[in-house]
Amino acid sequence: MEVHPSRDIIGTEGDELARKRIVLGITGSVAAFRCPEIARALMRHGAEVFAVMSDAAQEIIHPNLMEWATGNPVVTRLTGKIEHVMFTTGPSKGDLILIAPCTANTLSKICWGIDDTPVTSFVSSGMGTKIPIVIAPAMHETMYRQPFLVENLKRLAALGIRFVEPREAEGKAKIASTDDIVSAVIEALTTKDYAGTKMLVTAGPTVEFLDPIRAITNKSSGKMGAAIAAEAKARGADVTLVYGPGSASLPHGIRLIRVNTTDEMYEASISELESTDYNLFIGTAAAADYAPAVPSPLKISSSREERLQVELSATPKIVDHVKEVSAKTFVVAFRAQVGLDQNALVDDAYERLRQAKADLIVANDVGKPNIGFASDYNEVLVVDREKRVTHLERARKRHIAKRLLDIVRERMQA
C-alpha cells in the first residue's frame, strides 16, 4: 500500500509514542485551527493519528487539511463501518482518545452520555472500553467558570478522564500549548514505574556576577535536566527541579525552584535534601566552579587602556554534599569533559564518582558536534560503582533520559 507523504515525519523528534494510535477528536472551537500542528507534533513523537470531526469543527477547518496533516482518512460521520466501534475495540483499537479542542457544549455532552456527533460517540465507546481519554478544553473564560461546567469537569475527572488545563488570557480559556498537550498524551500512555519516588533534579547553568551587568557562565541550556524531569514526571515521580538561568522548555506539573548563582543552587538543593526524604538526586546542572571573590557593586570600567584582573574563589560542589545530608538518597552525578577518548572519559568519571560517593555517574564529551550543551541530542557513558559502563548512543535527550531512568530504576531496585 502506498504510504502518504505526510507520514514521513513520524518519529523524527522522539519515540515516546511509537506504535501508539491516537484518535484526535475535533470540536467546533476556533482553536480547531491548531489541530494540524497538534496532530503533527504527536506524529513527530512516534504516534499514528486519526482525526474525527464534528459538523461544527468542519465549519472551521476542512477535513482535507486534517487528512493532509495525519496521512489518514478523516471520520466526519458514522457509517456502516461503525467507525466509533472499530477504533475502540479489536485489532484497530486506538490507544488513546484526545479531544482538542473541546468546547463547553461537547464537554457537557460527554459528561451526561449524549452521543449526537462522531466525536461524542467515539468518547462514549472509548469510555465503555476504558481507553485513556485526554481533553483539552477551549472556550470563553465565563463559560469555563460556569458552575454546571465546573461540576461536569469534576465528574469526568472522577471517572479518570485527564484534562490539559487551558491558558487563561484575554478573557478566554484558550487551548493549552501544543507541548503541554503532547506531554499530557505521553504521560497518559507511560507506565508509572516511578510512582512514589521523590526526585530532586538540578539543571541548567549558573551565573557568577563580576558586577551588576557582567557575569561568568557557560553554554549549558538545561535541556538534559528538563528532559529527565519530564520523563520522570510522566513515569509517576514527584519531581522538584532546581533550575539555573537556562533556555530549556520546562515540563508542567513539577515543583520548580529557580536560582541564578551556584551558591543559590547549593543552598536550595541542600535545603530540599534536609527537609524532604528524596529517594533520588540527579545532578545535571553545569554549576560554575569559580566565582569572583569580591563582585563589584558598580559596573567595572570598560576603558580599553586598563587591564582587568579578577580573583576567583571556588564554589561548593553540590553533588559532593548530597550523601552528607541525605545518606539514603540514590545519587546520579553528571560529568562533562572535552577531547578525552572513551577509556580516559570512563577513568575520569569513575574518579569523580568516588569523590562524590555517587551511585552512578553520567559522562559525556561536550566537545563533539551537536552533543551536550544547548543541543537537543546527547551521547553518554553511564558508569557505576563497580566501574561497569553502559554506552547510550547518540539520541534525543528525552530518549537518553528514558534509557537513563531505566538504568537508575534497575540499580535502585537492586
C-alpha positions as CSV (number, residue, x, y, z in Angstrom):
1,M,0.0,0.0,0.0
2,E,1.3,3.5,-0.9
3,V,2.4,5.5,2.1
4,H,1.0,9.0,2.5
5,P,3.9,11.5,2.2
6,S,2.8,13.4,5.3
7,R,3.7,10.3,7.4
8,D,7.4,10.8,6.8
9,I,7.6,12.9,10.0
10,I,6.6,10.1,12.3
11,G,9.2,9.6,15.0
12,T,11.5,12.4,13.9
13,E,11.6,14.0,17.3
14,G,11.2,11.0,19.6
15,D,9.8,7.6,20.1
16,E,7.7,8.2,23.3
17,L,4.5,7.4,21.3
18,A,6.0,4.8,18.9
19,R,3.3,2.3,17.7
20,K,0.6,4.3,19.5
21,R,-2.7,5.0,17.7
22,I,-4.2,8.3,18.8
23,V,-7.8,9.3,17.9
24,L,-7.9,13.1,17.7
25,G,-11.4,14.4,18.2
26,I,-12.0,18.0,16.9
27,T,-15.0,20.1,18.0
28,G,-16.4,23.4,17.0
29,S,-14.0,25.8,18.7
30,V,-12.0,28.4,16.8
31,A,-8.9,26.7,18.3
32,A,-9.5,23.9,15.8
33,F,-7.1,25.8,13.6
34,R,-4.3,24.4,15.9
35,C,-5.2,20.8,15.2
36,P,-2.9,20.2,12.3
37,E,0.0,21.4,14.5
38,I,-1.1,19.2,17.4
39,A,-1.5,16.1,15.1
40,R,1.9,16.5,13.6
41,A,3.6,17.1,16.9
42,L,2.1,13.8,18.1
43,M,3.4,12.1,15.0
44,R,6.9,13.5,15.4
45,H,6.9,11.7,18.7
46,G,6.0,8.4,17.1
47,A,2.2,8.3,17.1
48,E,-0.2,7.5,14.3
49,V,-3.1,10.0,14.4
50,F,-6.7,9.5,13.2
51,A,-8.9,12.6,13.2
52,V,-12.6,12.6,14.0
53,M,-14.5,15.8,13.4
54,S,-17.9,17.2,14.4
55,D,-20.1,19.2,11.9
56,A,-19.2,22.4,13.8
57,A,-15.5,21.6,13.5
58,Q,-15.8,21.2,9.8
59,E,-17.2,24.8,9.6
60,I,-13.8,26.0,10.9
61,I,-11.3,23.8,9.2
62,H,-11.8,21.4,6.3
63,P,-11.3,17.6,6.7
64,N,-8.9,17.7,3.8
65,L,-6.5,19.7,6.0
66,M,-6.6,17.0,8.7
67,E,-6.1,14.2,6.1
68,W,-3.0,16.1,4.9
69,A,-1.8,16.6,8.4
70,T,-2.2,13.0,9.6
71,G,-1.9,11.0,6.3
72,N,-5.1,9.1,7.3
73,P,-8.7,9.4,6.2
74,V,-10.8,11.6,8.5
75,V,-14.1,10.5,10.1
76,T,-16.7,13.1,9.6
77,R,-19.8,10.9,10.1
78,L,-20.5,7.5,11.3
79,T,-21.3,4.9,8.6
80,G,-21.9,1.2,8.2
81,K,-18.3,0.7,9.1
82,I,-19.3,1.7,12.7
83,E,-16.1,3.7,13.0
84,H,-16.6,4.6,16.7
85,V,-16.6,0.8,17.5
86,M,-13.8,-0.1,15.1
87,F,-11.4,2.4,16.7
88,T,-12.3,1.4,20.3
89,T,-12.3,-2.4,20.0
90,G,-10.5,-5.1,18.2
91,P,-7.2,-5.1,16.2
92,S,-7.7,-1.4,15.0
93,K,-8.3,-0.2,18.5
94,G,-6.8,3.2,19.4
95,D,-4.5,3.6,22.4
96,L,-5.9,7.0,23.5
97,I,-8.6,9.5,22.6
98,L,-7.6,13.1,22.6
99,I,-10.3,15.8,22.3
100,A,-8.6,19.0,21.3
101,P,-10.1,21.5,21.3
102,C,-13.1,20.6,23.4
103,T,-16.0,23.1,23.6
104,A,-18.2,23.6,26.7
105,N,-21.0,22.0,24.7
106,T,-19.1,18.8,23.9
107,L,-17.7,18.6,27.4
108,S,-21.1,18.6,29.0
109,K,-22.5,16.1,26.4
110,I,-19.6,13.7,27.3
111,C,-20.4,14.1,31.0
112,W,-24.0,13.2,30.5
113,G,-23.6,10.5,27.9
114,I,-25.1,12.3,24.9
115,D,-23.9,10.9,21.6
116,D,-25.0,13.2,18.8
117,T,-21.7,13.8,17.0
118,P,-19.0,11.5,15.8
119,V,-16.7,12.9,18.5
120,T,-19.1,12.2,21.4
121,S,-19.8,8.7,20.0
122,F,-16.1,7.9,19.9
123,V,-15.7,9.1,23.5
124,S,-18.8,7.1,24.7
125,S,-17.5,4.0,23.1
126,G,-14.0,4.6,24.4
127,M,-15.2,5.1,27.9
128,G,-17.0,1.8,27.6
129,T,-13.8,0.0,26.7
130,K,-11.7,2.0,29.2
131,I,-9.4,3.7,26.6
132,P,-7.5,6.6,28.2
133,I,-9.1,9.9,27.3
134,V,-7.4,13.3,27.4
135,I,-9.4,16.5,27.0
136,A,-8.0,20.0,26.1
137,P,-10.9,22.5,26.8
138,A,-11.1,25.8,24.8
139,M,-13.9,28.4,25.4
140,H,-14.6,31.8,26.8
141,E,-13.4,32.1,30.4
142,T,-17.0,32.9,31.6
143,M,-18.1,29.5,30.3
144,Y,-15.2,27.7,31.8
145,R,-16.1,29.1,35.2
146,Q,-19.8,28.4,34.8
147,P,-20.9,26.3,37.9
148,F,-22.5,23.5,35.9
149,L,-19.4,23.1,33.7
150,V,-17.2,23.1,36.8
151,E,-19.2,20.2,38.2
152,N,-19.0,18.4,34.9
153,L,-15.2,18.7,34.9
154,K,-15.2,17.2,38.4
155,R,-17.5,14.4,37.4
156,L,-15.3,13.5,34.4
157,A,-12.1,13.7,36.3
158,A,-13.5,11.3,38.9
159,L,-14.1,8.9,36.1
160,G,-10.4,9.0,35.2
161,I,-10.5,11.5,32.3
162,R,-7.4,13.7,32.1
163,F,-7.6,17.4,31.4
164,V,-4.9,19.7,29.9
165,E,-5.7,23.0,31.7
166,P,-6.3,25.9,29.3
167,R,-4.3,29.1,29.3
168,E,-6.4,32.0,30.7
169,A,-5.8,35.1,28.6
170,E,-7.8,38.0,27.1
171,G,-10.9,36.8,28.9
172,K,-10.7,33.3,27.4
173,A,-9.7,29.9,28.5
174,K,-7.5,29.3,25.5
175,I,-6.4,25.8,24.4
176,A,-3.2,24.6,26.1
177,S,0.1,24.8,24.2
178,T,1.0,22.0,21.8
179,D,3.9,21.0,24.0
180,D,1.6,20.7,27.0
181,I,-0.9,18.6,25.1
182,V,1.7,16.3,23.7
183,S,3.2,15.9,27.2
184,A,-0.2,15.0,28.6
185,V,-0.7,12.3,26.0
186,I,2.8,10.9,26.6
187,E,2.1,10.9,30.4
188,A,-1.2,9.2,30.0
189,L,0.4,6.3,28.0
190,T,3.5,5.9,30.1
191,T,4.0,3.2,32.7
192,K,4.1,4.7,36.2
193,D,7.2,2.7,37.4
194,Y,8.4,5.8,39.3
195,A,5.2,6.2,41.3
196,G,6.0,7.0,44.9
197,T,9.5,8.2,44.1
198,K,10.6,11.7,45.2
199,M,13.2,13.1,42.9
200,L,15.4,16.2,43.1
201,V,17.0,17.3,39.8
202,T,19.4,20.2,39.3
203,A,19.7,21.6,35.8
204,G,21.0,24.5,33.7
205,P,24.0,26.8,34.1
206,T,24.7,29.2,37.0
207,V,25.9,32.7,36.6
208,E,28.5,34.4,38.8
209,F,28.4,38.2,38.7
210,L,31.6,40.3,38.1
211,D,29.5,43.4,38.5
212,P,25.7,44.2,38.2
213,I,25.9,43.7,34.4
214,R,28.6,41.2,33.6
215,A,28.8,37.5,34.7
216,I,30.8,34.3,34.3
217,T,28.7,31.4,33.0
218,N,28.8,28.5,30.5
219,K,26.8,27.3,27.4
220,S,24.5,24.8,29.3
221,S,20.8,25.1,28.3
222,G,19.4,22.8,31.0
223,K,17.7,20.6,28.3
224,M,19.1,17.3,29.6
225,G,17.8,18.0,33.1
226,A,14.5,19.2,31.8
227,A,14.2,16.0,29.7
228,I,14.9,13.9,32.8
229,A,12.3,15.9,34.8
230,A,9.7,15.5,32.1
231,E,10.4,11.7,31.7
232,A,10.3,11.2,35.4
233,K,7.1,13.1,35.8
234,A,5.5,11.0,33.0
235,R,6.5,7.9,34.9
236,G,4.8,9.0,38.1
237,A,7.7,10.6,40.1
238,D,7.2,13.6,42.3
239,V,9.8,15.9,40.8
240,T,11.4,19.0,42.1
241,L,13.7,20.8,39.7
242,V,16.3,23.3,40.8
243,Y,16.9,25.3,37.7
244,G,19.5,27.9,36.8
245,P,19.1,30.6,34.0
246,G,18.9,28.1,31.1
247,S,16.8,28.2,27.9
248,A,15.1,24.8,28.0
249,S,11.4,24.2,27.8
250,L,10.3,23.1,31.2
251,P,7.7,20.5,32.0
252,H,4.5,21.4,33.8
253,G,3.3,19.5,36.9
254,I,6.7,19.6,38.6
255,R,7.9,21.8,41.5
256,L,10.3,24.4,40.1
257,I,12.9,26.4,42.1
258,R,14.6,29.0,40.1
259,V,18.2,30.1,41.0
260,N,21.0,32.1,39.5
261,T,24.3,31.5,41.3
262,T,26.0,28.3,42.3
263,D,25.6,29.4,46.0
264,E,21.8,29.7,45.4
265,M,21.6,26.3,43.7
266,Y,23.7,24.8,46.5
267,E,21.5,26.3,49.3
268,A,18.3,25.3,47.5
269,S,19.4,21.8,46.9
270,I,20.8,21.2,50.4
271,S,17.7,22.7,52.0
272,E,15.5,20.4,50.0
273,L,17.5,17.3,50.9
274,E,17.5,18.3,54.6
275,S,13.7,19.0,54.7
276,T,12.4,16.2,52.4
277,D,13.1,12.5,52.1
278,Y,14.2,12.3,48.5
279,N,14.7,8.8,47.0
280,L,16.7,10.1,44.1
281,F,19.0,13.0,43.3
282,I,20.2,13.7,39.7
283,G,22.7,16.5,39.3
284,T,22.7,17.5,35.7
285,A,23.4,21.2,36.4
286,A,26.6,22.8,35.0
287,A,27.2,24.9,38.0
288,A,30.1,27.3,37.8
289,D,33.2,26.0,39.6
290,Y,34.5,29.5,40.4
291,A,33.0,32.9,41.3
292,P,34.5,36.4,41.7
293,A,35.9,36.6,45.3
294,V,34.6,40.2,45.6
295,P,32.0,41.2,42.9
296,S,32.0,44.9,42.1
297,P,28.9,46.7,43.4
298,L,29.2,49.1,40.4
299,K,29.8,48.5,36.7
300,I,33.5,47.9,36.1
301,S,35.1,50.4,33.8
302,S,35.3,49.4,30.2
303,S,38.3,51.5,29.4
304,R,40.5,49.7,26.8
305,E,43.6,51.1,28.4
306,E,43.1,49.2,31.6
307,R,43.8,45.5,32.3
308,L,41.2,43.8,34.3
309,Q,42.3,41.2,36.9
310,V,39.7,39.2,38.8
311,E,40.3,37.0,41.8
312,L,38.2,33.9,41.7
313,S,37.2,31.6,44.5
314,A,36.0,28.0,44.3
315,T,32.2,27.4,44.6
316,P,30.7,24.5,46.6
317,K,30.4,21.2,44.7
318,I,26.7,20.4,45.2
319,V,26.9,16.6,44.5
320,D,29.7,16.2,47.0
321,H,27.4,17.1,49.8
322,V,24.3,15.1,48.9
323,K,25.2,11.9,50.8
324,E,26.3,14.0,53.8
325,V,22.8,15.4,54.4
326,S,20.8,12.5,52.9
327,A,22.7,9.3,53.2
328,K,19.9,7.1,51.8
329,T,19.3,9.1,48.6
330,F,20.4,7.4,45.4
331,V,22.8,9.9,43.7
332,V,23.4,10.3,40.0
333,A,26.2,12.7,39.1
334,F,27.0,14.2,35.7
335,R,30.4,14.9,34.3
336,A,31.1,17.0,31.2
337,Q,34.6,16.7,29.5
338,V,36.2,17.7,26.2
339,G,38.5,15.7,24.0
340,L,39.1,12.5,26.0
341,D,39.0,9.1,24.5
342,Q,36.5,6.6,25.9
343,N,38.9,5.0,28.3
344,A,40.1,8.3,29.7
345,L,36.5,9.6,29.9
346,V,35.5,6.5,32.0
347,D,38.5,6.8,34.3
348,D,37.8,10.5,34.8
349,A,34.1,9.9,35.5
350,Y,34.8,7.0,37.9
351,E,37.2,9.1,39.9
352,R,34.6,11.8,40.2
353,L,32.0,9.2,41.2
354,R,34.3,8.1,44.1
355,Q,34.9,11.6,45.2
356,A,31.2,12.4,45.3
357,K,30.2,9.0,46.8
358,A,27.7,8.8,44.0
359,D,25.9,5.6,42.9
360,L,26.1,6.4,39.2
361,I,27.8,9.0,37.0
362,V,26.9,10.1,33.5
363,A,29.8,11.3,31.4
364,N,29.8,12.9,28.0
365,D,32.2,14.8,25.7
366,V,30.5,18.1,25.1
367,G,33.2,18.9,22.5
368,K,31.6,16.6,20.0
369,P,29.4,18.3,17.3
370,N,25.7,18.5,18.2
371,I,26.1,16.8,21.5
372,G,25.6,18.1,25.0
373,F,25.4,21.8,25.8
374,A,22.4,23.6,24.0
375,S,21.9,20.6,21.7
376,D,18.7,18.5,21.5
377,Y,20.9,15.4,21.4
378,N,23.3,13.7,23.7
379,E,25.6,10.6,23.8
380,V,26.7,9.5,27.2
381,L,28.5,6.8,29.2
382,V,26.9,5.6,32.4
383,V,29.4,4.4,35.0
384,D,28.5,2.6,38.2
385,R,30.5,1.9,41.4
386,E,31.9,-1.3,40.0
387,K,33.1,0.7,37.0
388,R,30.7,-1.1,34.7
389,V,29.9,1.1,31.7
390,T,26.7,1.4,29.7
391,H,27.0,3.3,26.4
392,L,23.9,5.3,25.5
393,E,24.4,6.1,21.8
394,R,23.6,9.5,20.3
395,A,19.8,10.2,20.6
396,R,17.4,12.9,21.5
397,K,17.8,14.0,25.1
398,R,14.3,12.7,26.0
399,H,15.3,9.2,24.8
400,I,18.6,9.4,26.7
401,A,16.5,10.4,29.8
402,K,14.3,7.4,29.3
403,R,17.2,5.0,29.0
404,L,19.0,6.5,32.0
405,L,15.9,6.3,34.2
406,D,15.6,2.6,33.2
407,I,19.1,2.0,34.4
408,V,18.6,4.0,37.6
409,R,15.4,2.1,38.3
410,E,17.2,-1.3,37.9
411,R,20.0,-0.2,40.2
412,M,17.7,1.3,42.9
413,Q,15.7,-1.9,43.0
414,A,18.9,-4.0,43.2
